[in-house]
Amino acid sequence: MMHPMTQLPAQTPPKPVQKASTKARIVEIDEERAGQRIDNFLLASLKGVPKSRVYRMLRKGEVRVNKGRIKASYRLQSGDAVRIPPVRVAEADAPVNPGQRVLKRIEAGIIAEEKGFLLLNKPSGIAVHGGSGLNYGVIEALRVLWPKAPYLELVHRLDRDTSGCLLIAKRRSVLRELHRLLREGGVDKRYLALVKGQWQGGERRVDAPLLKNTLRSGERVVTVNSEGKSAVSIFRPVTIFAQASLVEVSLLTGRTHQIRVHAASIGHPIAGDEKYGDAEFDREMKKYGVRRLFLHARSLGFSLSGLDEQAPIHQFEAPLGDELEAVLNSLPTGY
């Protein structure tokens, strides 16, 4: 388990001190950082810069790789020269104080810790990282809990209101291998979702491309669009209730808001989804205790055999929180 927490004062986190960089800087990419997406590299390098600003820099061509423009999805290669333009960034030593309550919730959520990674049952309502007006997220809190850890990085992301299995790499080599597995379908990711209506039939494959748009406010909105990226989800009914259904969802791709958009596109929006959901259905579900997005990353399965031929097959499961279990226990059955 984690090291004992440092006692921190429960107070409002101070705002990071800002400083203005007046010159562009060139960063050469080494082997350790090769394979990382340019947007993720910039978000990690420019602490305190709003996410919307980072993506605007990319869209306008302010960020250059080997003197050329690149897209946010570009993966860095060893030897690349990245030009980072002048930008206001938070002081490196600006304190981050998530508060004792958040730290305890995150520490209590650690499911497993291995040599190269740890697995967290992420609480709903906590973002995976700071940015977009948030001073901290799960990764910043873990770094406060574990200040001597040489390396802690998110392997993937969950929406702020989604709970469940979240992987954090403790080594760059493990991060690269897990990213490869995610790209090639080598990670078995399964979710539980409570959706509108009585599910008809059995397993259903939803193969619908998704297009991501970023509004001026920085908010991301995803739609089913033939010009979008390929996205495949497998829905399986678990329990049919009178007005809703509990389904298990397997992801064959990992697009932003994929389950939420796919579920809504087939007429079964997820309970508590304020962005893609059904307001009338949500009002009805509140009677049974739904106070958040009912989407939970239930399990993760993978093997790091690419790094070690003797590596075991890991299979982890994050139990549903008490509040979601209570909802299921209170819903009237469909038969």
C-alpha positions as CSV (number, residue, x, y, z in Angstrom):
1,M,0.0,0.0,0.0
2,M,1.0,3.6,-0.1
3,H,3.4,5.3,2.3
4,P,1.8,7.1,5.2
5,M,0.3,10.4,4.3
6,T,2.0,13.6,5.2
7,Q,-0.3,15.7,7.5
8,L,-1.5,18.7,5.4
9,P,-3.6,21.6,6.5
10,A,-7.2,21.3,5.3
11,Q,-7.5,24.7,3.6
12,T,-8.3,26.2,0.2
13,P,-5.3,25.5,-2.1
14,P,-3.4,28.7,-2.9
15,K,-3.4,29.9,-6.5
16,P,-0.2,29.0,-8.3
17,V,2.2,31.9,-8.8
18,Q,2.5,32.7,-12.5
19,K,5.6,33.8,-14.4
20,A,5.9,34.9,-17.9
21,S,8.3,33.2,-20.3
22,T,9.5,35.7,-22.9
23,K,11.4,33.3,-25.2
24,A,10.5,30.2,-27.0
25,R,12.4,27.1,-26.0
26,I,13.5,24.0,-27.8
27,V,13.2,20.6,-26.2
28,E,14.9,17.6,-27.7
29,I,13.0,14.3,-27.2
30,D,15.0,11.4,-25.7
31,E,14.1,7.7,-25.7
32,E,12.2,7.9,-22.5
33,R,9.7,10.4,-23.9
34,A,9.5,8.9,-27.4
35,G,6.1,7.5,-28.3
36,Q,4.2,10.1,-26.2
37,R,1.5,12.3,-27.9
38,I,2.5,15.9,-28.3
39,D,-0.6,17.2,-26.5
40,N,0.1,15.0,-23.5
41,F,3.8,16.0,-23.5
42,L,2.8,19.7,-23.5
43,L,0.2,19.3,-20.7
44,A,2.8,17.6,-18.5
45,S,5.5,20.2,-19.4
46,L,3.3,23.3,-19.0
47,K,1.9,22.9,-15.5
48,G,-0.7,25.5,-14.7
49,V,-1.5,26.3,-18.4
50,P,-5.2,25.8,-19.2
51,K,-5.9,22.8,-21.4
52,S,-7.8,25.0,-23.8
53,R,-4.7,27.2,-24.2
54,V,-2.5,24.2,-25.0
55,Y,-4.8,23.0,-27.7
56,R,-5.1,26.5,-29.1
57,M,-1.3,26.7,-29.4
58,L,-1.3,23.4,-31.4
59,R,-4.2,24.5,-33.7
60,K,-2.5,27.8,-34.5
61,G,0.9,26.2,-35.2
62,E,2.7,27.9,-32.3
63,V,4.1,24.6,-31.3
64,R,6.5,23.1,-33.9
65,V,8.3,19.8,-34.2
66,N,11.4,19.8,-36.3
67,K,10.3,23.3,-37.5
68,G,7.0,21.9,-38.9
69,R,3.4,22.1,-37.8
70,I,1.8,19.0,-36.2
71,K,-1.5,17.8,-35.0
72,A,-2.4,17.1,-31.3
73,S,-2.3,13.4,-32.0
74,Y,1.3,13.4,-33.3
75,R,3.5,10.9,-31.4
76,L,7.0,12.2,-30.5
77,Q,10.0,10.3,-31.8
78,S,13.5,10.2,-30.3
79,G,15.6,13.1,-31.6
80,D,12.6,15.4,-32.3
81,A,13.1,19.1,-31.6
82,V,10.0,20.6,-30.0
83,R,9.6,24.3,-30.1
84,I,7.5,25.5,-27.1
85,P,6.3,29.2,-27.5
86,P,6.4,31.8,-24.7
87,V,3.6,31.1,-22.3
88,R,2.6,31.9,-18.7
89,V,3.3,28.8,-16.6
90,A,2.9,28.0,-12.9
91,E,6.0,28.2,-10.8
92,A,7.5,24.7,-10.4
93,D,7.4,24.9,-6.6
94,A,3.8,26.3,-6.4
95,P,2.2,24.2,-3.7
96,V,-0.6,21.8,-4.6
97,N,-2.9,21.0,-1.7
98,P,-5.8,18.7,-2.5
99,G,-6.9,18.6,1.1
100,Q,-7.0,15.7,3.6
101,R,-10.4,14.4,2.6
102,V,-9.5,14.0,-1.0
103,L,-6.1,12.5,-0.2
104,K,-7.7,9.9,2.1
105,R,-10.3,9.0,-0.5
106,I,-7.6,8.4,-3.1
107,E,-5.3,6.5,-0.8
108,A,-8.2,4.2,0.3
109,G,-9.0,3.5,-3.4
110,I,-5.6,1.8,-4.1
111,I,-6.5,-1.7,-5.3
112,A,-3.1,-3.0,-6.2
113,E,0.5,-1.9,-6.3
114,E,3.1,-3.7,-8.5
115,K,6.7,-3.0,-9.4
116,G,5.8,-1.0,-12.5
117,F,2.3,0.3,-11.9
118,L,-0.5,0.8,-9.4
119,L,-4.3,0.5,-9.9
120,L,-6.8,2.9,-8.3
121,N,-10.5,2.6,-7.9
122,K,-11.0,6.3,-8.8
123,P,-13.8,8.1,-6.9
124,S,-16.5,9.8,-8.9
125,G,-16.2,13.6,-8.9
126,I,-12.4,13.8,-9.0
127,A,-10.7,14.6,-12.2
128,V,-7.7,12.5,-13.2
129,H,-5.5,15.5,-13.6
130,G,-5.5,19.3,-12.9
131,G,-6.2,21.8,-15.6
132,S,-9.3,23.7,-17.0
133,G,-9.6,25.6,-13.8
134,L,-8.8,22.6,-11.5
135,N,-5.8,23.0,-9.2
136,Y,-5.3,19.3,-8.9
137,G,-6.5,15.8,-9.9
138,V,-5.8,12.2,-9.1
139,I,-2.2,12.3,-10.4
140,E,-1.3,15.5,-8.5
141,A,-2.8,14.0,-5.3
142,L,-0.8,10.8,-5.7
143,R,2.4,12.9,-6.0
144,V,1.5,14.6,-2.8
145,L,0.9,11.3,-1.1
146,W,4.0,9.8,-2.5
147,P,6.5,12.7,-2.8
148,K,9.6,10.5,-3.2
149,A,8.3,8.4,-6.2
150,P,10.6,9.1,-9.1
151,Y,7.9,8.6,-11.7
152,L,4.0,8.6,-11.7
153,E,2.1,9.1,-14.9
154,L,-1.5,8.3,-16.0
155,V,-1.8,5.4,-18.4
156,H,-5.2,6.4,-19.5
157,R,-8.1,8.7,-18.5
158,L,-11.6,8.4,-17.0
159,D,-14.1,11.2,-17.1
160,R,-14.4,13.2,-13.9
161,D,-17.7,11.7,-12.9
162,T,-16.8,8.1,-13.9
163,S,-15.5,5.9,-11.1
164,G,-13.4,2.7,-11.2
165,C,-10.2,1.2,-12.5
166,L,-7.5,3.7,-13.3
167,L,-3.9,2.7,-14.1
168,I,-0.9,4.8,-13.1
169,A,2.6,3.8,-14.4
170,K,5.6,4.0,-12.1
171,R,8.1,3.5,-14.9
172,R,8.3,5.1,-18.4
173,S,9.0,1.7,-19.9
174,V,5.8,0.4,-18.4
175,L,3.8,3.4,-19.6
176,R,5.1,2.8,-23.2
177,E,4.2,-0.9,-23.1
178,L,0.7,-0.2,-21.7
179,H,0.1,2.5,-24.3
180,R,1.1,-0.1,-27.0
181,L,-1.3,-2.6,-25.5
182,L,-4.1,0.0,-25.5
183,R,-3.5,0.8,-29.1
184,E,-3.4,-2.8,-30.2
185,G,-6.4,-4.0,-28.1
186,G,-4.2,-5.8,-25.5
187,V,-6.1,-4.4,-22.5
188,D,-9.5,-5.9,-21.6
189,K,-11.5,-2.9,-20.3
190,R,-15.1,-3.5,-19.0
191,Y,-17.5,-1.0,-17.6
192,L,-20.9,-1.1,-15.9
193,A,-23.6,1.5,-16.9
194,L,-27.2,2.0,-16.0
195,V,-29.0,3.0,-19.1
196,K,-32.5,4.2,-20.1
197,G,-35.2,1.6,-20.9
198,Q,-35.5,-2.1,-21.0
199,W,-32.7,-3.7,-23.1
200,Q,-34.0,-5.9,-25.9
201,G,-32.0,-8.9,-27.0
202,G,-28.6,-9.9,-25.9
203,E,-25.1,-8.7,-26.8
204,R,-25.0,-5.7,-29.1
205,R,-22.0,-4.3,-31.0
206,V,-22.0,-0.6,-31.7
207,D,-19.6,0.4,-34.5
208,A,-20.0,4.1,-34.9
209,P,-17.2,6.6,-35.6
210,L,-16.8,9.5,-33.2
211,L,-15.9,13.1,-34.0
212,K,-14.5,15.3,-31.2
213,N,-15.1,19.0,-31.1
214,T,-13.7,21.5,-28.6
215,L,-15.8,24.5,-28.0
216,R,-14.4,28.0,-27.4
217,S,-14.9,27.4,-23.7
218,G,-12.6,24.4,-23.9
219,E,-15.5,22.0,-23.3
220,R,-15.3,18.8,-25.4
221,V,-18.4,17.5,-27.2
222,V,-18.4,14.2,-29.1
223,T,-20.8,13.2,-31.9
224,V,-21.4,10.1,-34.1
225,N,-20.0,11.3,-37.4
226,S,-18.8,9.4,-40.5
227,E,-15.7,11.7,-40.6
228,G,-14.8,10.8,-37.0
229,K,-12.4,8.1,-35.7
230,S,-13.4,4.5,-35.6
231,A,-15.0,3.5,-32.3
232,V,-16.4,0.1,-31.3
233,S,-18.2,-0.8,-28.1
234,I,-19.8,-4.1,-27.0
235,F,-22.9,-3.9,-24.8
236,R,-24.1,-6.9,-22.8
237,P,-27.3,-6.8,-20.6
238,V,-26.7,-7.7,-16.9
239,T,-30.0,-6.9,-15.2
240,I,-33.3,-5.6,-16.7
241,F,-35.3,-3.3,-14.5
242,A,-38.7,-1.7,-15.1
243,Q,-37.4,1.6,-16.4
244,A,-33.7,1.0,-16.9
245,S,-31.1,-1.7,-17.6
246,L,-27.7,-2.5,-16.1
247,V,-25.3,-3.3,-18.9
248,E,-21.6,-4.3,-19.2
249,V,-19.6,-2.5,-21.8
250,S,-16.4,-3.7,-23.4
251,L,-14.3,-1.2,-25.3
252,L,-12.4,-2.2,-28.5
253,T,-11.3,1.4,-28.9
254,G,-10.7,4.2,-26.4
255,R,-12.3,7.4,-27.7
256,T,-13.3,10.4,-25.6
257,H,-16.8,9.9,-24.1
258,Q,-17.1,6.7,-26.2
259,I,-19.5,4.7,-24.0
260,R,-21.7,7.8,-23.2
261,V,-22.1,8.8,-26.9
262,H,-22.6,5.2,-28.2
263,A,-25.2,4.5,-25.5
264,A,-27.1,7.6,-26.3
265,S,-26.9,6.9,-30.1
266,I,-28.8,3.6,-29.7
267,G,-31.5,5.1,-27.5
268,H,-30.1,4.0,-24.2
269,P,-28.4,7.1,-22.6
270,I,-26.7,6.6,-19.3
271,A,-28.4,7.7,-16.1
272,G,-27.0,10.9,-14.7
273,D,-25.3,12.0,-17.9
274,E,-25.8,15.8,-18.0
275,K,-24.1,16.1,-21.4
276,Y,-25.5,13.2,-23.5
277,G,-28.3,12.0,-21.3
278,D,-32.1,12.2,-21.1
279,A,-33.3,14.9,-18.6
280,E,-36.7,13.2,-18.0
281,F,-35.1,9.8,-17.4
282,D,-32.6,11.4,-15.1
283,R,-35.3,13.1,-13.0
284,E,-37.0,9.7,-12.6
285,M,-33.7,8.0,-11.6
286,K,-33.1,10.6,-9.0
287,K,-36.0,9.1,-7.1
288,Y,-33.9,6.0,-6.7
289,G,-30.8,7.8,-5.6
290,V,-28.9,8.5,-8.8
291,R,-26.9,11.6,-8.0
292,R,-24.0,11.2,-10.5
293,L,-23.2,9.6,-13.8
294,F,-23.8,5.9,-13.5
295,L,-20.7,4.7,-15.3
296,H,-18.1,2.6,-13.5
297,A,-14.9,1.1,-14.9
298,R,-15.4,-2.4,-13.5
299,S,-12.3,-4.3,-14.5
300,L,-9.0,-4.3,-16.4
301,G,-7.0,-7.3,-17.7
302,F,-3.6,-7.2,-19.4
303,S,-0.1,-8.8,-19.4
304,L,3.2,-7.0,-19.6
305,S,4.8,-10.0,-21.4
306,G,6.3,-7.5,-23.9
307,L,8.6,-6.4,-21.1
308,D,9.0,-9.8,-19.4
309,E,8.1,-13.1,-21.0
310,Q,7.3,-14.5,-17.5
311,A,4.9,-11.7,-16.7
312,P,1.6,-12.9,-15.3
313,I,-1.8,-12.1,-16.7
314,H,-3.2,-9.3,-14.5
315,Q,-6.9,-9.2,-13.9
316,F,-8.3,-6.5,-11.6
317,E,-11.8,-5.5,-10.5
318,A,-13.0,-2.4,-8.8
319,P,-16.2,-2.9,-6.8
320,L,-19.2,-0.6,-7.3
321,G,-19.4,2.2,-4.7
322,D,-22.1,2.0,-2.0
323,E,-24.2,4.7,-3.6
324,L,-24.4,2.8,-6.9
325,E,-25.2,-0.5,-5.2
326,A,-28.0,1.3,-3.3
327,V,-29.5,2.5,-6.5
328,L,-29.5,-1.0,-8.0
329,N,-31.1,-2.4,-4.8
330,S,-33.9,0.2,-4.9
331,L,-34.9,-0.1,-8.6
332,P,-38.1,-2.0,-9.4
333,T,-37.6,-5.1,-11.5
334,G,-38.9,-5.3,-15.0
335,Y,-40.8,-8.6,-14.6
